Amino acid sequence: MWLWFSKLGSPKWFYDLSGKWLPWLIGAMVIFLTVGIVWALLFLPPDYQQGHTSRILIIHVAVAGTSLVFFPLMAVAGVITMVWRMKLADMVAKNAAPIGAWFSFLTLATGSIWGSVSWGTWWEWTDARLVTMLFQFFLLLGVISLRSALEDPDKAAKACALLSIVGLINVIAIKYSVEFWNTLHQVSSSVSFSSDSPNGPEFLIAIIIMLIAVYLFLSVCLIMATRNEILQRERRSQWVQNLVRLS
């Protein structure tokens, strides 16, 4: 296990291995995205209350659920960077922040579109989940700005790791906001495997397919961004120069 962990810390090892993963991940992502979108648009029956508006929940729930993984990922990567000085972990943390900001923005945008029809309002400041998700978006922008503002890479990595831990606490607040406070969001989860779920099996299957597709999309984006970061940071190393000459 420790041998694998030490290999994972090698940018070259990760670059070579991820190059073999990417075609399979991209292929699986395209398949799941296509099936999920076609299922949601053509085969998902309209909700008896929301009508065709419920279709946007397929994307919203998947993106919202995925957006919650960024701060835990960044916090873990930050701790690994501080404790073991693993360069690859810092690269992952750095590139996860802008991707997470886009996911948080899409969560807010799709939720507002759905809320404008279902709730009759685009935004509600008294809704705890909306506010905490907006706070996550600003925290991610803060991580990006903080890393850009600090010239010392080590200080930037430590500062962003500490801010990521704050973001991790906010993720817990997002998750349990509907239970701690009275909000417009429903208390029960939109995805339920119980027999008395308010949504039919067609909705559940579409959510699962889209959730897998979005996680695959996240993986592809993060791997590609990290590979570019590796080439940038290791540009003076012999293996990168050999790679450039071969290409």
Backbone as CSV, one residue per row, in Angstrom:
resi,resn,N_x,N_y,N_z,CA_x,CA_y,CA_z,C_x,C_y,C_z
1,MET,0.829,-1.203,0.000,0.000,0.000,0.000,0.867,1.258,0.000
2,TRP,1.914,1.272,0.865,2.783,2.437,0.917,3.568,2.607,-0.366
3,LEU,3.900,1.487,-1.046,4.575,1.585,-2.335,3.685,2.261,-3.360
4,TRP,2.397,1.837,-3.355,1.439,2.471,-4.274,1.270,3.943,-3.940
5,PHE,1.231,4.269,-2.649,1.067,5.653,-2.213,2.259,6.502,-2.658
6,SER,3.455,5.940,-2.562,4.649,6.683,-2.989,4.660,6.862,-4.503
7,LYS,4.190,5.848,-5.228,4.098,5.981,-6.686,3.092,7.056,-7.079
8,LEU,1.967,7.100,-6.339,0.931,8.082,-6.642,1.468,9.500,-6.487
9,GLY,2.453,9.665,-5.620,3.043,10.983,-5.441,3.978,11.388,-6.558
10,SER,4.269,10.477,-7.472,5.161,10.784,-8.589,4.355,11.382,-9.742
11,PRO,4.625,12.630,-10.130,3.881,13.227,-11.249,4.026,12.430,-12.541
12,LYS,5.219,11.911,-12.802,5.423,11.134,-14.038,4.583,9.857,-14.030
13,TRP,4.554,9.161,-12.895,3.775,7.925,-12.797,2.296,8.205,-13.005
14,PHE,1.804,9.287,-12.385,0.398,9.649,-12.558,0.117,10.054,-14.004
15,TYR,1.029,10.799,-14.621,0.822,11.246,-15.996,0.724,10.053,-16.940
16,ASP,1.620,9.099,-16.777,1.598,7.916,-17.638,0.351,7.070,-17.405
17,LEU,-0.010,6.859,-16.135,-1.163,6.025,-15.826,-2.470,6.691,-16.244
18,SER,-2.589,7.999,-15.987,-3.828,8.699,-16.346,-4.020,8.764,-17.858
19,GLY,-2.905,8.751,-18.602,-3.021,8.722,-20.058,-3.692,7.455,-20.557
20,LYS,-3.532,6.357,-19.800,-4.193,5.102,-20.158,-5.653,5.100,-19.711
21,TRP,-5.974,5.817,-18.631,-7.348,5.860,-18.131,-8.259,6.738,-18.987
22,LEU,-7.694,7.859,-19.467,-8.526,8.893,-20.074,-9.434,8.401,-21.210
23,PRO,-8.925,7.638,-22.188,-9.833,7.207,-23.267,-11.029,6.421,-22.746
24,TRP,-10.810,5.563,-21.746,-11.914,4.778,-21.197,-12.887,5.657,-20.416
25,LEU,-12.344,6.590,-19.658,-13.208,7.491,-18.890,-14.026,8.392,-19.808
26,ILE,-13.392,8.904,-20.846,-14.113,9.765,-21.790,-15.200,8.980,-22.509
27,GLY,-14.875,7.758,-22.925,-15.881,6.925,-23.592,-17.073,6.631,-22.693
28,ALA,-16.795,6.251,-21.434,-17.882,5.984,-20.486,-18.683,7.247,-20.213
29,MET,-18.011,8.396,-20.106,-18.701,9.663,-19.859,-19.666,9.993,-20.992
30,VAL,-19.207,9.845,-22.224,-20.060,10.145,-23.385,-21.285,9.230,-23.408
31,ILE,-21.072,7.955,-23.117,-22.185,6.996,-23.122,-23.211,7.352,-22.053
32,PHE,-22.771,7.573,-20.821,-23.705,7.867,-19.732,-24.381,9.219,-19.925
33,LEU,-23.644,10.223,-20.424,-24.261,11.523,-20.672,-25.332,11.427,-21.741
34,THR,-25.026,10.696,-22.811,-26.001,10.544,-23.905,-27.247,9.819,-23.427
35,VAL,-27.049,8.696,-22.723,-28.194,7.936,-22.224,-28.996,8.760,-21.229
36,GLY,-28.313,9.472,-20.325,-29.002,10.261,-19.315,-29.814,11.390,-19.904
37,ILE,-29.240,12.110,-20.863,-29.955,13.231,-21.482,-31.136,12.736,-22.304
38,VAL,-30.918,11.679,-23.100,-32.008,11.131,-23.913,-33.123,10.594,-23.021
39,TRP,-32.750,9.911,-21.947,-33.751,9.377,-21.006,-34.562,10.507,-20.393
40,ALA,-33.888,11.571,-19.966,-34.577,12.681,-19.305,-35.492,13.432,-20.253
41,LEU,-35.070,13.595,-21.512,-35.847,14.393,-22.448,-36.958,13.617,-23.140
42,LEU,-36.735,12.327,-23.401,-37.682,11.574,-24.216,-38.488,10.531,-23.446
43,PHE,-37.932,9.964,-22.390,-38.601,8.839,-21.736,-39.100,9.148,-20.325
44,LEU,-38.639,10.244,-19.746,-39.077,10.579,-18.393,-40.462,11.213,-18.445
45,PRO,-41.468,10.606,-17.801,-42.821,11.186,-17.838,-42.874,12.463,-17.017
46,PRO,-43.719,13.430,-17.400,-43.836,14.665,-16.628,-44.403,14.398,-15.235
47,ASP,-43.917,15.165,-14.264,-44.386,15.035,-12.897,-45.830,15.520,-12.797
48,TYR,-46.621,14.883,-11.930,-48.041,15.239,-11.842,-48.246,16.635,-11.259
49,GLN,-47.238,17.173,-10.546,-47.329,18.515,-9.993,-46.480,19.521,-10.767
50,GLN,-45.254,19.121,-11.097,-44.319,20.056,-11.723,-44.336,20.005,-13.240
51,GLY,-44.945,18.988,-13.795,-44.964,18.847,-15.246,-43.573,18.575,-15.793
52,HIS,-43.246,19.211,-16.927,-41.949,18.988,-17.564,-40.810,19.693,-16.839
53,THR,-41.139,20.580,-15.884,-40.099,21.274,-15.130,-39.241,20.305,-14.331
54,SER,-39.796,19.168,-13.975,-39.051,18.191,-13.175,-37.837,17.644,-13.917
55,ARG,-37.801,17.791,-15.238,-36.682,17.263,-16.014,-35.361,17.942,-15.637
56,ILE,-35.429,19.231,-15.290,-34.194,19.938,-14.943,-33.598,19.413,-13.647
57,LEU,-34.432,18.763,-12.820,-33.918,18.181,-11.580,-32.926,17.061,-11.848
58,ILE,-33.034,16.423,-12.998,-32.096,15.354,-13.336,-30.677,15.904,-13.365
59,ILE,-30.523,17.075,-13.980,-29.200,17.707,-14.031,-28.869,18.361,-12.696
60,HIS,-29.849,19.051,-12.119,-29.594,19.807,-10.886,-29.150,18.896,-9.740
61,VAL,-29.846,17.807,-9.524,-29.515,16.905,-8.415,-28.137,16.287,-8.624
62,ALA,-27.847,15.887,-9.867,-26.552,15.266,-10.146,-25.407,16.254,-9.951
63,VAL,-25.566,17.474,-10.472,-24.514,18.483,-10.342,-24.370,18.932,-8.892
64,ALA,-25.498,19.114,-8.208,-25.453,19.554,-6.811,-24.770,18.518,-5.927
65,GLY,-25.095,17.245,-6.126,-24.466,16.197,-5.339,-22.973,16.117,-5.590
66,THR,-22.577,16.286,-6.854,-21.157,16.220,-7.196,-20.391,17.427,-6.665
67,SER,-21.052,18.590,-6.603,-20.369,19.805,-6.148,-19.923,19.712,-4.694
68,LEU,-20.525,18.800,-3.933,-20.173,18.672,-2.520,-18.877,17.898,-2.290
69,VAL,-18.313,17.295,-3.327,-17.104,16.481,-3.127,-15.833,17.312,-3.225
70,PHE,-15.933,18.544,-3.727,-14.713,19.296,-4.014,-13.968,19.709,-2.753
71,PHE,-14.664,20.275,-1.782,-13.952,20.702,-0.575,-13.398,19.523,0.226
72,PRO,-14.119,18.406,0.375,-13.472,17.246,1.002,-12.230,16.792,0.236
73,LEU,-12.312,16.767,-1.086,-11.155,16.386,-1.902,-9.999,17.354,-1.694
74,MET,-10.291,18.649,-1.717,-9.257,19.659,-1.560,-8.671,19.641,-0.149
75,ALA,-9.516,19.387,0.854,-9.024,19.332,2.238,-8.073,18.156,2.429
76,VAL,-8.461,16.988,1.907,-7.594,15.811,2.016,-6.292,16.031,1.255
77,ALA,-6.397,16.575,0.038,-5.188,16.845,-0.752,-4.305,17.869,-0.055
78,GLY,-4.927,18.869,0.594,-4.154,19.875,1.305,-3.408,19.298,2.497
79,VAL,-4.066,18.424,3.240,-3.408,17.787,4.383,-2.246,16.919,3.917
80,ILE,-2.440,16.168,2.829,-1.360,15.339,2.279,-0.193,16.213,1.840
81,THR,-0.516,17.365,1.242,0.541,18.280,0.814,1.349,18.791,2.002
82,MET,0.656,19.167,3.083,1.348,19.723,4.256,2.137,18.663,5.018
83,VAL,1.596,17.453,5.103,2.242,16.416,5.911,3.342,15.700,5.140
84,TRP,3.035,15.257,3.906,3.986,14.454,3.143,4.683,15.212,2.009
85,ARG,4.348,16.510,1.853,4.979,17.324,0.811,4.800,16.720,-0.579
86,MET,3.635,16.173,-0.832,3.374,15.517,-2.108,2.935,16.559,-3.137
87,LYS,3.758,16.760,-4.157,3.472,17.784,-5.157,2.180,17.492,-5.916
88,LEU,1.945,16.222,-6.221,0.767,15.862,-6.996,-0.518,16.220,-6.252
89,ALA,-0.532,16.053,-4.934,-1.717,16.391,-4.146,-2.028,17.877,-4.251
90,ASP,-0.985,18.700,-4.218,-1.201,20.144,-4.349,-1.712,20.498,-5.740
91,MET,-1.254,19.793,-6.757,-1.747,20.025,-8.120,-3.230,19.706,-8.224
92,VAL,-3.628,18.602,-7.603,-5.038,18.220,-7.615,-5.880,19.267,-6.888
93,ALA,-5.413,19.714,-5.709,-6.147,20.712,-4.943,-6.274,22.020,-5.720
94,LYS,-5.204,22.409,-6.391,-5.224,23.665,-7.145,-6.239,23.619,-8.278
95,ASN,-6.268,22.520,-9.010,-7.144,22.434,-10.178,-8.575,22.063,-9.820
96,ALA,-8.780,21.517,-8.621,-10.147,21.186,-8.208,-10.962,22.436,-7.910
97,ALA,-10.299,23.504,-7.443,-11.017,24.717,-7.035,-11.802,25.364,-8.179
98,PRO,-11.196,25.664,-9.335,-11.985,26.274,-10.413,-13.071,25.353,-10.966
99,ILE,-12.785,24.052,-11.023,-13.816,23.116,-11.484,-14.969,23.096,-10.495
100,GLY,-14.661,23.084,-9.203,-15.695,23.114,-8.179,-16.516,24.387,-8.227
101,ALA,-15.870,25.519,-8.550,-16.603,26.784,-8.663,-17.624,26.717,-9.788
102,TRP,-17.246,26.110,-10.904,-18.185,25.962,-12.017,-19.339,25.026,-11.637
103,PHE,-19.048,23.956,-10.936,-20.095,23.044,-10.502,-21.054,23.738,-9.532
104,SER,-20.515,24.528,-8.620,-21.364,25.260,-7.676,-22.233,26.282,-8.404
105,PHE,-21.645,26.959,-9.390,-22.412,27.927,-10.178,-23.549,27.244,-10.935
106,LEU,-23.254,26.092,-11.556,-24.296,25.360,-12.280,-25.385,24.869,-11.326
107,THR,-24.999,24.491,-10.112,-25.979,24.079,-9.114,-26.929,25.224,-8.791
108,LEU,-26.369,26.414,-8.561,-27.195,27.584,-8.258,-28.061,27.983,-9.450
109,ALA,-27.495,27.905,-10.656,-28.235,28.320,-11.851,-29.406,27.385,-12.141
110,THR,-29.138,26.074,-12.147,-30.223,25.122,-12.429,-31.260,25.117,-11.311
111,GLY,-30.814,25.298,-10.076,-31.760,25.370,-8.966,-32.644,26.592,-9.046
112,SER,-32.076,27.724,-9.478,-32.869,28.947,-9.612,-33.899,28.825,-10.731
113,ILE,-33.501,28.189,-11.830,-34.451,27.991,-12.943,-35.619,27.118,-12.497
114,TRP,-35.286,26.030,-11.786,-36.346,25.155,-11.282,-37.205,25.869,-10.236
115,GLY,-36.560,26.627,-9.348,-37.295,27.327,-8.302,-38.202,28.417,-8.830
116,SER,-37.826,29.036,-9.960,-38.660,30.101,-10.520,-40.034,29.586,-10.926
117,VAL,-40.102,28.295,-11.258,-41.375,27.692,-11.647,-42.054,27.021,-10.454
118,SER,-41.286,26.240,-9.698,-41.872,25.458,-8.609,-42.160,26.294,-7.368
119,TRP,-41.282,27.257,-7.052,-41.449,28.090,-5.863,-42.020,29.464,-6.173
120,GLY,-41.964,29.826,-7.461,-42.428,31.156,-7.843,-41.411,32.247,-7.573
121,THR,-40.148,31.884,-7.339,-39.094,32.867,-7.099,-37.755,32.296,-7.555
122,TRP,-36.898,33.179,-8.068,-35.584,32.755,-8.516,-34.617,32.574,-7.350
123,TRP,-34.860,33.299,-6.258,-33.938,33.245,-5.120,-34.694,33.549,-3.845
124,GLU,-34.258,32.941,-2.764,-34.871,33.177,-1.460,-33.774,33.161,-0.402
125,TRP,-33.486,34.342,0.178,-32.393,34.461,1.135,-32.656,33.712,2.429
126,THR,-33.912,33.406,2.707,-34.208,32.673,3.941,-33.999,31.175,3.799
127,ASP,-33.717,30.705,2.590,-33.479,29.274,2.384,-32.013,28.965,2.702
128,ALA,-31.802,28.149,3.728,-30.445,27.886,4.214,-29.594,27.156,3.188
129,ARG,-30.188,26.242,2.433,-29.383,25.486,1.470,-28.910,26.384,0.338
130,LEU,-29.757,27.287,-0.119,-29.346,28.219,-1.161,-28.195,29.099,-0.680
131,VAL,-28.318,29.619,0.534,-27.307,30.532,1.061,-25.982,29.803,1.301
132,THR,-26.032,28.611,1.868,-24.795,27.871,2.125,-24.135,27.416,0.828
133,MET,-24.936,27.099,-0.193,-24.354,26.754,-1.492,-23.707,27.975,-2.127
134,LEU,-24.336,29.142,-1.979,-23.733,30.378,-2.480,-22.423,30.659,-1.739
135,PHE,-22.400,30.395,-0.435,-21.188,30.578,0.359,-20.086,29.640,-0.128
136,GLN,-20.448,28.417,-0.514,-19.463,27.489,-1.069,-18.865,28.047,-2.354
137,PHE,-19.719,28.615,-3.197,-19.247,29.205,-4.450,-18.239,30.314,-4.178
138,PHE,-18.544,31.200,-3.212,-17.633,32.295,-2.880,-16.351,31.777,-2.229
139,LEU,-16.455,30.727,-1.413,-15.261,30.145,-0.805,-14.327,29.584,-1.867
140,LEU,-14.885,28.930,-2.870,-14.059,28.388,-3.946,-13.380,29.502,-4.731
141,LEU,-14.119,30.587,-4.978,-13.492,31.747,-5.621,-12.393,32.318,-4.725
142,GLY,-12.624,32.260,-3.407,-11.610,32.727,-2.473,-10.349,31.885,-2.521
143,VAL,-10.506,30.565,-2.644,-9.349,29.682,-2.758,-8.549,30.009,-4.020
144,ILE,-9.256,30.216,-5.125,-8.588,30.553,-6.386,-7.834,31.872,-6.261
145,SER,-8.489,32.868,-5.668,-7.866,34.189,-5.519,-6.682,34.135,-4.560
146,LEU,-6.820,33.375,-3.485,-5.747,33.269,-2.500,-4.503,32.648,-3.106
147,ARG,-4.684,31.614,-3.893,-3.522,30.958,-4.525,-2.865,31.886,-5.532
148,SER,-3.655,32.692,-6.221,-3.087,33.628,-7.197,-2.368,34.782,-6.514
149,ALA,-2.850,35.154,-5.313,-2.281,36.316,-4.628,-0.941,36.011,-3.969
150,LEU,-0.738,34.764,-3.535,0.493,34.393,-2.832,1.534,33.876,-3.828
151,GLU,2.683,34.498,-3.836,3.726,34.112,-4.786,4.477,32.865,-4.332
152,ASP,4.610,32.687,-3.022,5.313,31.512,-2.500,4.415,30.277,-2.637
153,PRO,4.817,29.263,-3.420,3.957,28.087,-3.628,3.639,27.338,-2.334
154,ASP,4.617,27.246,-1.424,4.377,26.529,-0.169,3.366,27.253,0.702
155,LYS,3.512,28.562,0.822,2.552,29.345,1.604,1.164,29.293,0.970
156,ALA,1.109,29.331,-0.356,-0.177,29.265,-1.049,-0.860,27.924,-0.800
157,ALA,-0.077,26.845,-0.843,-0.641,25.517,-0.618,-1.193,25.382,0.800
158,LYS,-0.446,25.885,1.797,-0.896,25.797,3.184,-2.141,26.647,3.426
159,ALA,-2.124,27.871,2.904,-3.267,28.761,3.098,-4.532,28.200,2.446
160,CYS,-4.395,27.661,1.243,-5.547,27.082,0.550,-6.039,25.821,1.246
161,ALA,-5.113,25.064,1.842,-5.512,23.869,2.579,-6.342,24.239,3.799
162,LEU,-5.938,25.289,4.512,-6.699,25.733,5.680,-8.071,26.260,5.279
163,LEU,-8.126,27.010,4.173,-9.416,27.516,3.703,-10.306,26.373,3.218
164,SER,-9.691,25.318,2.689,-10.467,24.151,2.245,-11.105,23.429,3.428
165,ILE,-10.437,23.450,4.573,-11.021,22.845,5.775,-12.248,23.623,6.216
166,VAL,-12.204,24.961,6.093,-13.384,25.787,6.371,-14.510,25.427,5.402
167,GLY,-14.144,25.238,4.140,-15.141,24.836,3.146,-15.736,23.478,3.443
168,LEU,-14.928,22.579,4.020,-15.423,21.256,4.402,-16.508,21.370,5.466
169,ILE,-16.330,22.295,6.402,-17.356,22.528,7.424,-18.643,23.040,6.781
170,ASN,-18.490,23.897,5.772,-19.665,24.422,5.077,-20.398,23.329,4.308
171,VAL,-19.658,22.336,3.802,-20.298,21.211,3.113,-21.251,20.477,4.055
172,ILE,-20.825,20.310,5.304,-21.688,19.677,6.303,-22.936,20.528,6.530
173,ALA,-22.754,21.856,6.547,-23.894,22.759,6.718,-24.855,22.653,5.533
174,ILE,-24.312,22.524,4.333,-25.176,22.361,3.150,-25.979,21.071,3.249
175,LYS,-25.303,20.009,3.619,-25.934,18.689,3.679,-27.095,18.664,4.665
176,TYR,-26.891,19.257,5.854,-27.904,19.156,6.906,-28.693,20.448,7.101
177,SER,-28.589,21.381,6.142,-29.281,22.658,6.297,-30.801,22.495,6.346
178,VAL,-31.334,21.529,5.595,-32.789,21.345,5.568,-33.304,20.740,6.862
179,GLU,-32.410,20.135,7.643,-32.816,19.567,8.925,-32.608,20.554,10.074
180,PHE,-31.610,21.435,9.948,-31.324,22.394,11.007,-32.258,23.602,10.967
181,TRP,-32.663,24.016,9.743,-33.472,25.218,9.591,-34.692,24.921,8.726
182,ASN,-35.725,25.760,8.851,-36.891,25.680,7.984,-36.543,26.314,6.638
183,THR,-36.615,25.527,5.579,-36.217,26.001,4.260,-37.266,25.628,3.229
184,LEU,-37.107,26.214,2.039,-37.980,25.846,0.932,-37.658,24.452,0.414
185,HIS,-36.405,24.053,0.567,-36.018,22.710,0.124,-36.726,21.653,0.968
186,GLN,-37.052,20.550,0.315,-37.677,19.449,1.027,-36.673,18.770,1.939
187,VAL,-37.148,18.220,3.043,-36.277,17.533,3.994,-35.822,16.197,3.435
188,SER,-36.733,15.470,2.798,-36.390,14.163,2.239,-35.523,14.325,0.999
189,SER,-34.685,13.339,0.747,-33.797,13.375,-0.399,-34.575,13.209,-1.694
190,SER,-34.038,13.835,-2.767,-34.667,13.693,-4.086,-34.454,12.313,-4.671
191,VAL,-33.447,11.610,-4.157,-33.165,10.255,-4.618,-33.423,9.301,-3.470
192,SER,-34.387,8.416,-3.626,-34.727,7.469,-2.570,-34.961,6.100,-3.180
193,PHE,-34.434,5.075,-2.511,-34.600,3.706,-2.982,-35.769,3.003,-2.296
194,SER,-36.471,3.705,-1.436,-37.585,3.090,-0.723,-38.795,2.964,-1.632
195,SER,-39.677,2.045,-1.276,-40.856,1.778,-2.099,-41.861,2.920,-2.066
196,ASP,-41.835,3.746,-0.989,-42.789,4.835,-0.883,-42.200,6.161,-1.383
197,SER,-41.186,6.099,-2.230,-40.588,7.304,-2.789,-41.618,8.056,-3.615
198,PRO,-41.682,9.404,-3.486,-42.654,10.175,-4.258,-42.368,10.164,-5.749
199,ASN,-41.119,9.876,-6.133,-40.763,9.814,-7.548,-40.769,8.373,-8.029
200,GLY,-41.166,8.186,-9.270,-41.235,6.848,-9.834,-39.861,6.298,-10.164
201,PRO,-39.787,5.029,-10.559,-38.495,4.409,-10.895,-37.824,5.060,-12.096
202,GLU,-38.612,5.630,-13.030,-38.007,6.291,-14.185,-37.142,7.472,-13.751
203,PHE,-37.634,8.229,-12.773,-36.887,9.378,-12.266,-35.617,8.916,-11.557
204,LEU,-35.721,7.877,-10.763,-34.576,7.369,-10.015,-33.483,6.862,-10.947
205,ILE,-33.875,6.118,-11.983,-32.898,5.590,-12.938,-32.196,6.726,-13.670
206,ALA,-32.968,7.744,-14.072,-32.378,8.889,-14.772,-31.390,9.619,-13.882
207,ILE,-31.722,9.787,-12.601,-30.827,10.459,-11.655,-29.523,9.683,-11.502
208,ILE,-29.630,8.368,-11.350,-28.429,7.536,-11.159,-27.528,7.601,-12.385
209,ILE,-28.124,7.492,-13.581,-27.340,7.556,-14.818,-26.650,8.906,-14.942
210,MET,-27.386,9.994,-14.684,-26.795,11.323,-14.805,-25.746,11.569,-13.727
211,LEU,-25.957,11.022,-12.536,-24.975,11.182,-11.462,-23.656,10.518,-11.838
212,ILE,-23.735,9.316,-12.403,-22.518,8.628,-12.863,-21.843,9.444,-13.965
213,ALA,-22.656,9.984,-14.889,-22.116,10.777,-15.997,-21.395,12.016,-15.489
214,VAL,-21.977,12.694,-14.507,-21.376,13.922,-13.976,-20.093,13.609,-13.211
215,TYR,-20.077,12.516,-12.456,-18.852,12.124,-11.759,-17.747,11.768,-12.760
216,LEU,-18.113,11.109,-13.841,-17.130,10.815,-14.878,-16.621,12.097,-15.525
217,PHE,-17.532,13.052,-15.752,-17.139,14.347,-16.309,-16.178,15.065,-15.377
218,LEU,-16.481,15.042,-14.073,-15.582,15.624,-13.076,-14.210,14.959,-13.127
219,SER,-14.174,13.639,-13.190,-12.908,12.907,-13.216,-12.079,13.273,-14.438
220,VAL,-12.742,13.340,-15.592,-12.031,13.678,-16.828,-11.461,15.092,-16.751
221,CYS,-12.283,16.047,-16.296,-11.825,17.442,-16.202,-10.650,17.575,-15.239
222,LEU,-10.744,16.918,-14.089,-9.699,17.040,-13.077,-8.406,16.364,-13.526
223,ILE,-8.528,15.209,-14.159,-7.330,14.509,-14.641,-6.636,15.321,-15.736
224,MET,-7.415,15.847,-16.674,-6.816,16.628,-17.761,-6.159,17.899,-17.235
225,ALA,-6.822,18.572,-16.277,-6.244,19.793,-15.703,-4.967,19.475,-14.924
226,THR,-4.979,18.365,-14.197,-3.797,17.972,-13.427,-2.649,17.590,-14.355
227,ARG,-2.945,16.917,-15.441,-1.898,16.564,-16.411,-1.252,17.826,-16.995
228,ASN,-2.075,18.837,-17.307,-1.516,20.096,-17.802,-0.652,20.773,-16.740
229,GLU,-1.102,20.708,-15.483,-0.333,21.291,-14.388,1.007,20.569,-14.215
230,ILE,0.999,19.261,-14.374,2.236,18.485,-14.271,3.235,18.925,-15.344
231,LEU,2.769,19.067,-16.570,3.655,19.491,-17.653,4.202,20.895,-17.395
232,GLN,3.370,21.748,-16.807,3.822,23.108,-16.522,4.888,23.129,-15.426
233,ARG,4.653,22.396,-14.350,5.587,22.424,-13.222,6.851,21.613,-13.487
234,GLU,6.711,20.552,-14.282,7.851,19.666,-14.531,8.487,19.918,-15.894
235,ARG,8.265,21.105,-16.446,8.713,21.370,-17.819,10.236,21.293,-17.977
236,ARG,10.976,21.480,-16.910,12.435,21.417,-17.002,12.989,20.008,-16.760
237,SER,12.125,19.089,-16.375,12.590,17.723,-16.130,12.845,17.004,-17.449
238,GLN,13.700,15.984,-17.389,14.124,15.293,-18.609,12.974,14.562,-19.274
239,TRP,12.097,13.948,-18.485,11.022,13.153,-19.095,10.015,14.021,-19.826
240,VAL,9.776,15.244,-19.342,8.861,16.158,-20.058,9.504,16.646,-21.345
241,GLN,10.806,16.951,-21.296,11.504,17.394,-22.502,11.532,16.293,-23.547
242,ASN,11.706,15.037,-23.091,11.656,13.913,-24.030,10.272,13.768,-24.632
243,LEU,9.251,13.980,-23.800,7.869,13.889,-24.267,7.575,14.948,-25.319
244,VAL,8.100,16.158,-25.119,7.900,17.246,-26.080,8.597,16.929,-27.392
245,ARG,9.791,16.377,-27.295,10.522,16.034,-28.529,9.817,14.925,-29.306
246,LEU,9.252,13.970,-28.607,8.554,12.863,-29.279,7.265,13.344,-29.956
247,SER,6.628,14.343,-29.356,5.383,14.859,-29.923,5.653,15.812,-31.080
